[in-house]
Each structure stands twice: as C-alpha cells, then as structure tokens.
Amino acid sequence: MSAPPIPSAPADLELIAQLQSKLQYAELRIRVLEERLRLMRIEKYGAGGEKLSQAQMQLFELEPVVSEMFEQAESEHAPVHRSTRKSVKHPGRQELPANLPRVERILPCSLDQRVCKRCGQGTAVIGYEESSQLDVEPAKYFVLITKREKRACWSCEDLGVVSAPLPPRVIERCLASDRIVIETVVSKYCNHTPLHRQSMILERDLGLKVSRATLDGWVLKLGELLIPMVAAMRRELISGSYIQADETPVDVQTREDRGKNHQAYLWQYSRPGGSVVFDFRLGRGRDGPKRFLGPFEGILQTDGYAAYDQIGGPKMVHAACWSHARRQFFEAVQLNPRDPVATPIVAQMDELFAVDAEACRKALTTAERHIRRQETARPLLGDIRSKI
C-alpha cells in the first residue's frame, strides 16, 4: 500500500496549521477543565483548611529548604491527636468575681443535730462551713406608672395649671420603657436572640403579645439615634492613614418582593485597634465604597475585588491581602504538587505569616513588630516579588 501524498499546496499547509492550532486549543481547554474539576473535588471532599497533606509533603523531600518551611508552617495548624496530647492539670475551682454582691443564706442544723447525742444537752453554734455558688434573680417585669405633679395657684387662677415635665425617652409614647427597648437591642445583637424569639418569650412569661414588627420598630428607631455616632466614627476612620475593607453577603427581604430573600451586603471598614463601621448596601457595586471612602488618601487594604479600584483620593495606596494572594498559588500546588513556581512561593508566604505569628506569641508592641517586619519580612517580600 502506497503512503498518502504529502500536501504541498499552500492551501493544504494552511489548513493543516489551522487544524493543529484548533487541536492544541482543545487539548489546553480540556486540561483547564480537568484541573477545575479536580479543584472543585478538592474543595468539596478535601481537608477543610488550606494546608498540605503528608503525601504532598513527601514530594518535597528532595528540596530540604522548602520541606522545612512547609513543616514549620503546617505544624502550627496540625490537629492534636489524643495519643500525643499532654495532660493539663486542672486549674481547680474557679473564683467568683469579687465585684458581685454577696447574699448570705444560713442553713440551721436539724432538730436532732441541736441536741448532744451523749448528754442530751443543747449544742452551741461554733461557726459555719461556707460554700459559694453563682446565683441569679429572674427578670422581674412590672408596670411603671409615672405620675406628673400638677400645680396651680388658688389666688391666680388665670395662670392655669402647670405639670412636671416628662424626661426624654428613646421612643416617645412607646408601650415599653427605655430599659425594655435597650434590652431588646442588646438581646438581639449581643446575645443573638432573634426578635421573633423575644416576642415568644414575652408572650410565654407575661402573656403579653408584642409583635415582631413592633420590636423591629424599636430596633430601627434606636438605630436612627445612633446615625450621628456612626458618622463621627466614619470621619475618624477617613482622617486616619490606614483602613481595612471587606464585604459580607447578607439575606434581606424587601417590601417589593416579600417572601423572597434578596442578597445584600454589609461593607466593613476598620483599622486594628480602632472603630469598625458597617455600611449596608443592597448591591456590591463600586458606588458603596466610593461614597464611604470619599477623598481618603491613606492606605486601603482589601482583597482583589474590582469594586475597590478607582475609588478614594488621587494619593490613595491600594494594599492587597496576602491570604488571598496565597490562595491562588495554593490552588496551583493542589493541582500540581511539583509546580516549580507555586510551591516555593507558598512556602515563602508561610514564612512571611510566621513573622507575625511569632510577634503575636511574643506579644510585641506595634513599634517592635514594625522593626521585626523590616528585618525579616522585607527581604522575603523582595524575594517573592522577584519570582512573580
């Protein structure tokens, strides 16, 4: 059988080149889809944290420096097995806070204990055996009746009657006192007790039906009173030189589409050791951070979300997040543990995190941590940047 003829015409050669290009593209796309599928399986069935398994660690034995970095980083997050867990001595009975008031309760001896079993004479109290327990008095609800004094002059009746002024209240003409309104808000946000559950508790304990809508109105009114404080906190943040920002999705219900949840967002702005301000937005667009930050010209640290681009003042510096940057390289290592680029970068990033972990363990001050970063983290950053 004779061999097929070798194409020589320019049209044939061009067709072959096009087919080869399409084949390469198809093979590349299949590889990308296979890696995406594998990554999805790792996220669904793999370990919960971004850490490497022992099998992956064995692949780095030929690179002792990388292996040592990974072992040090992973040992900080490794679970403690029951066989290696050290026995911890029980600290003993906990002391109750000294600032709590003390209420004494004296338990007398029984009648037969008050008589001596040998001679039959009455026994005397020679002391007490004491023990302390934390106790509580259940909340006591009552109706507060406010009577304002009215006065008039019998000689000058034309002056009319005067009444004692009412003190200012959180919600005027409200069924509940200020303490009840504040307790409702504290229970919701500090004790994580939903409003519908608080409504059920009032009906169960008092037989008083206060709808969830009424409680929600109390919360909204108290929130309106805090708006000036939030504005002052925002001004304090903007006047500083460093802000961290992030957004968290929350489900809300709107009047236009009742019965269905709409995904809104709480944008969080803060700085370490300072105030934290939450800005509620129905969307995730750029207008939220752009309006909140205004002409801010300090350092803004965020993840890689594009909505944080082109906001703030002209001198603002956009700092990224190393945890988010590491995640991309870590996923590359998960797909290919022998990746010659991603593997050492992940190891160096872990060493970079170890600098601050050591500073936390040693309880270094901000100034001491800054010096430590300049000495240790700066060379690491330069090496990482040279490889990316």
HUVENDA-V912253 format. One record per residue. N is the residue number from 1. RES is the residue in three letters. PHI is phi in whole degrees, 0 to 359 (none if undefined). PSI is psi in radians with two decimals (none if undefined). BURIAL is 1 if it has 24 or more other ideal C-beta (glycine too) atoms within 12 Angstrom, else 0. Layout:
{{N,RES,PHI,PSI,BURIAL} {N,RES,PHI,PSI,BURIAL}}
This chain:
{{1,MET,none,2.27,0} {2,SER,280,2.59,0} {3,ALA,291,2.61,0} {4,PRO,297,2.59,0} {5,PRO,293,2.46,0} {6,ILE,278,2.13,0} {7,PRO,295,2.40,0} {8,SER,234,-0.29,0} {9,ALA,291,2.53,0} {10,PRO,303,-0.63,0} {11,ALA,295,-0.71,0} {12,ASP,294,-0.75,0} {13,LEU,296,-0.67,0} {14,GLU,293,-0.67,0} {15,LEU,295,-0.73,0} {16,ILE,297,-0.74,0} {17,ALA,298,-0.70,0} {18,GLN,295,-0.73,0} {19,LEU,294,-0.70,0} {20,GLN,296,-0.69,0} {21,SER,296,-0.75,0} {22,LYS,295,-0.66,0} {23,LEU,295,-0.74,0} {24,GLN,297,-0.73,0} {25,TYR,296,-0.72,0} {26,ALA,295,-0.73,0} {27,GLU,296,-0.71,0} {28,LEU,295,-0.72,0} {29,ARG,293,-0.70,0} {30,ILE,299,-0.71,0} {31,ARG,295,-0.74,0} {32,VAL,298,-0.77,0} {33,LEU,294,-0.68,0} {34,GLU,297,-0.71,0} {35,GLU,292,-0.67,0} {36,ARG,296,-0.74,0} {37,LEU,296,-0.71,0} {38,ARG,294,-0.70,0} {39,LEU,296,-0.68,0} {40,MET,296,-0.68,0} {41,ARG,293,-0.65,0} {42,ILE,296,-0.76,1} {43,GLU,295,-0.58,0} {44,LYS,275,-0.71,0} {45,TYR,248,-0.16,0} {46,GLY,278,-2.98,0} {47,ALA,294,2.69,0} {48,GLY,290,-0.56,0} {49,GLY,258,2.95,0} {50,GLU,274,1.35,1} {51,LYS,221,2.80,1} {52,LEU,265,2.54,1} {53,SER,281,2.92,0} {54,GLN,295,-0.58,0} {55,ALA,297,-0.67,0} {56,GLN,289,-0.59,1} {57,MET,298,-0.61,1} {58,GLN,295,-0.40,0} {59,LEU,290,-0.30,0} {60,PHE,261,0.20,1} {61,GLU,297,-0.47,0} {62,LEU,284,-0.21,0} {63,GLU,241,1.50,0} {64,PRO,298,-0.57,0} {65,VAL,294,-0.81,0} {66,VAL,295,-0.76,1} {67,SER,299,-0.72,1} {68,GLU,295,-0.69,0} {69,MET,297,-0.78,1} {70,PHE,295,-0.74,1} {71,GLU,297,-0.69,1} {72,GLN,293,-0.74,0} {73,ALA,292,-0.73,1} {74,GLU,286,-0.48,1} {75,SER,294,-0.45,0} {76,GLU,290,-0.42,0} {77,HIS,248,0.04,0} {78,ALA,290,2.47,0} {79,PRO,290,2.60,0} {80,VAL,271,2.05,0} {81,HIS,280,2.68,0} {82,ARG,298,-0.59,0} {83,SER,288,-0.47,0} {84,THR,258,-0.04,0} {85,ARG,288,2.27,0} {86,LYS,281,2.49,0} {87,SER,287,2.26,0} {88,VAL,255,2.26,0} {89,LYS,292,2.34,0} {90,HIS,296,2.28,0} {91,PRO,291,-0.15,0} {92,GLY,93,-3.06,0} {93,ARG,292,2.29,0} {94,GLN,286,2.41,0} {95,GLU,279,2.37,0} {96,LEU,282,2.58,0} {97,PRO,305,2.35,0} {98,ALA,287,-0.34,0} {99,ASN,280,-0.19,0} {100,LEU,285,2.46,0} {101,PRO,294,2.60,0} {102,ARG,254,2.27,0} {103,VAL,242,2.10,0} {104,GLU,271,2.48,0} {105,ARG,229,2.07,0} {106,ILE,261,2.17,0} {107,LEU,257,1.95,0} {108,PRO,285,2.73,0} {109,CYS,290,2.77,0} {110,SER,289,2.93,0} {111,LEU,300,-0.71,0} {112,ASP,287,-0.36,0} {113,GLN,280,-0.24,0} {114,ARG,274,-0.04,0} {115,VAL,240,2.33,0} {116,CYS,294,2.29,0} {117,LYS,287,-0.30,0} {118,ARG,267,-0.94,0} {119,CYS,259,-0.24,0} {120,GLY,84,0.02,0} {121,GLN,277,2.81,0} {122,GLY,290,2.47,0} {123,THR,272,2.79,0} {124,ALA,249,2.63,0} {125,VAL,284,2.11,0} {126,ILE,247,-0.03,0} {127,GLY,159,-2.96,0} {128,TYR,221,2.56,0} {129,GLU,262,2.11,0} {130,GLU,255,2.53,0} {131,SER,215,2.61,0} {132,SER,237,2.42,0} {133,GLN,224,2.59,0} {134,LEU,283,2.22,0} {135,ASP,231,2.97,0} {136,VAL,211,2.57,0} {137,GLU,261,2.21,0} {138,PRO,303,2.62,0} {139,ALA,304,2.32,0} {140,LYS,249,1.89,0} {141,TYR,272,2.52,0} {142,PHE,208,2.89,0} {143,VAL,262,2.09,0} {144,LEU,271,2.03,0} {145,ILE,258,2.06,0} {146,THR,257,2.09,0} {147,LYS,249,2.04,0} {148,ARG,267,2.23,0} {149,GLU,293,2.33,0} {150,LYS,247,2.38,0} {151,ARG,228,2.62,0} {152,ALA,208,2.72,0} {153,CYS,259,2.16,0} {154,TRP,292,-0.44,0} {155,SER,274,-0.46,0} {156,CYS,239,1.26,0} {157,GLU,293,-0.38,0} {158,ASP,290,-0.28,0} {159,LEU,283,-0.24,0} {160,GLY,78,-2.78,0} {161,VAL,245,2.43,0} {162,VAL,245,2.56,0} {163,SER,236,2.63,0} {164,ALA,297,2.36,0} {165,PRO,290,2.58,0} {166,LEU,282,2.45,0} {167,PRO,291,2.66,0} {168,PRO,296,2.55,0} {169,ARG,235,2.76,0} {170,VAL,298,-0.82,1} {171,ILE,230,1.97,1} {172,GLU,294,2.50,0} {173,ARG,57,0.53,0} {174,CYS,274,2.57,0} {175,LEU,294,-0.52,0} {176,ALA,255,2.69,1} {177,SER,284,3.01,0} {178,ASP,299,-0.64,0} {179,ARG,295,-0.64,0} {180,ILE,292,-0.73,1} {181,VAL,297,-0.80,1} {182,ILE,294,-0.68,1} {183,GLU,296,-0.62,1} {184,THR,298,-0.77,1} {185,VAL,292,-0.74,1} {186,VAL,297,-0.74,0} {187,SER,296,-0.63,1} {188,LYS,288,-0.84,1} {189,TYR,264,-0.50,0} {190,CYS,264,-0.69,0} {191,ASN,262,-0.02,0} {192,HIS,56,0.73,0} {193,THR,258,1.94,0} {194,PRO,300,2.74,0} {195,LEU,295,-0.64,1} {196,HIS,294,-0.54,0} {197,ARG,287,-0.64,0} {198,GLN,296,-0.67,1} {199,SER,298,-0.72,1} {200,MET,293,-0.63,0} {201,ILE,295,-0.74,1} {202,LEU,297,-0.71,1} {203,GLU,290,-0.65,0} {204,ARG,290,-0.76,0} {205,ASP,274,-0.55,0} {206,LEU,243,-0.24,0} {207,GLY,71,0.34,0} {208,LEU,256,2.15,0} {209,LYS,266,1.88,0} {210,VAL,241,1.98,1} {211,SER,293,2.78,0} {212,ARG,296,-0.58,0} {213,ALA,297,-0.66,0} {214,THR,294,-0.79,1} {215,LEU,297,-0.66,1} {216,ASP,296,-0.65,0} {217,GLY,297,-0.68,0} {218,TRP,299,-0.80,1} {219,VAL,298,-0.76,1} {220,LEU,296,-0.71,0} {221,LYS,295,-0.74,1} {222,LEU,294,-0.62,1} {223,GLY,296,-0.65,0} {224,GLU,298,-0.63,0} {225,LEU,291,-0.41,0} {226,LEU,271,-0.08,0} {227,ILE,302,-0.78,0} {228,PRO,300,-0.62,0} {229,MET,293,-0.72,0} {230,VAL,297,-0.69,0} {231,ALA,297,-0.70,0} {232,ALA,293,-0.67,0} {233,MET,295,-0.67,1} {234,ARG,296,-0.78,1} {235,ARG,299,-0.65,0} {236,GLU,295,-0.71,0} {237,LEU,295,-0.82,1} {238,ILE,295,-0.55,1} {239,SER,285,-0.21,0} {240,GLY,278,-3.00,1} {241,SER,246,0.01,0} {242,TYR,208,2.28,1} {243,ILE,222,2.41,1} {244,GLN,256,2.39,1} {245,ALA,226,2.55,1} {246,ASP,199,2.85,1} {247,GLU,230,2.49,1} {248,THR,234,2.23,0} {249,PRO,288,2.44,0} {250,VAL,224,2.54,0} {251,ASP,268,2.26,0} {252,VAL,227,2.83,0} {253,GLN,245,2.39,0} {254,THR,249,2.81,0} {255,ARG,292,-0.54,0} {256,GLU,288,-0.48,0} {257,ASP,224,1.14,0} {258,ARG,292,2.56,0} {259,GLY,91,-0.18,0} {260,LYS,237,2.49,0} {261,ASN,274,2.42,0} {262,HIS,247,2.37,0} {263,GLN,277,1.94,0} {264,ALA,251,-3.04,0} {265,TYR,219,2.47,1} {266,LEU,256,1.97,1} {267,TRP,271,2.20,1} {268,GLN,251,2.27,1} {269,TYR,232,2.28,1} {270,SER,198,3.06,1} {271,ARG,215,2.63,1} {272,PRO,303,2.25,0} {273,GLY,77,0.06,0} {274,GLY,242,-2.81,0} {275,SER,284,2.72,1} {276,VAL,238,2.15,0} {277,VAL,242,2.27,1} {278,PHE,254,2.29,1} {279,ASP,242,1.96,1} {280,PHE,278,2.29,0} {281,ARG,222,2.48,1} {282,LEU,285,-0.31,0} {283,GLY,232,-3.12,0} {284,ARG,243,0.45,0} {285,GLY,280,3.04,0} {286,ARG,289,-0.37,0} {287,ASP,297,-0.48,0} {288,GLY,296,-1.11,1} {289,PRO,295,-0.51,1} {290,LYS,295,-0.71,1} {291,ARG,286,-0.66,0} {292,PHE,290,-0.81,1} {293,LEU,283,-0.52,1} {294,GLY,56,-2.24,0} {295,PRO,270,0.44,0} {296,PHE,305,2.31,1} {297,GLU,234,0.41,0} {298,GLY,265,-2.58,1} {299,ILE,262,2.19,0} {300,LEU,247,2.05,1} {301,GLN,255,2.16,1} {302,THR,217,-3.11,1} {303,ASP,276,-2.87,1} {304,GLY,272,0.30,0} {305,TYR,293,2.32,0} {306,ALA,292,-0.32,0} {307,ALA,294,-0.34,1} {308,TYR,275,-0.05,1} {309,ASP,279,2.65,0} {310,GLN,58,0.75,0} {311,ILE,229,3.01,1} {312,GLY,76,-3.05,1} {313,GLY,281,3.02,0} {314,PRO,293,-0.38,0} {315,LYS,261,0.13,0} {316,MET,292,2.43,1} {317,VAL,254,2.18,0} {318,HIS,265,1.93,1} {319,ALA,261,2.40,0} {320,ALA,270,3.13,1} {321,CYS,248,2.18,0} {322,TRP,291,-0.51,1} {323,SER,295,-0.73,0} {324,HIS,290,-0.65,0} {325,ALA,295,-0.68,1} {326,ARG,294,-0.58,1} {327,ARG,300,-0.68,1} {328,GLN,294,-0.77,1} {329,PHE,291,-0.62,1} {330,PHE,295,-0.70,1} {331,GLU,296,-0.62,1} {332,ALA,295,-0.64,1} {333,VAL,291,-0.63,1} {334,GLN,297,-0.67,1} {335,LEU,285,-0.61,1} {336,ASN,217,1.61,0} {337,PRO,300,-0.28,1} {338,ARG,263,0.25,0} {339,ASP,301,2.08,1} {340,PRO,287,-0.27,0} {341,VAL,261,-0.90,0} {342,ALA,291,-0.66,1} {343,THR,300,-0.93,1} {344,PRO,292,-0.50,1} {345,ILE,292,-0.74,1} {346,VAL,299,-0.72,1} {347,ALA,297,-0.74,1} {348,GLN,291,-0.63,1} {349,MET,296,-0.68,1} {350,ASP,297,-0.66,1} {351,GLU,294,-0.60,1} {352,LEU,295,-0.76,1} {353,PHE,295,-0.55,1} {354,ALA,295,-0.45,1} {355,VAL,298,-0.84,1} {356,ASP,286,-0.55,1} {357,ALA,297,-0.70,0} {358,GLU,293,-0.67,0} {359,ALA,296,-0.66,1} {360,CYS,293,-0.72,0} {361,ARG,296,-0.63,0} {362,LYS,272,-0.01,0} {363,ALA,54,0.84,0} {364,LEU,288,2.60,0} {365,THR,285,3.01,0} {366,THR,299,-0.72,0} {367,ALA,293,-0.74,0} {368,GLU,295,-0.66,0} {369,ARG,294,-0.64,0} {370,HIS,296,-0.75,0} {371,ILE,296,-0.73,0} {372,ARG,297,-0.70,1} {373,ARG,294,-0.71,0} {374,GLN,296,-0.61,0} {375,GLU,282,-0.66,0} {376,THR,250,-0.81,1} {377,ALA,285,-0.63,1} {378,ARG,301,-0.81,0} {379,PRO,298,-0.63,0} {380,LEU,296,-0.76,1} {381,LEU,299,-0.75,0} {382,GLY,298,-0.70,0} {383,ASP,293,-0.71,0} {384,ILE,296,-0.77,1} {385,ARG,297,-0.60,0} {386,SER,290,-0.30,0} {387,LYS,259,-0.23,0} {388,ILE,271,none,0}}
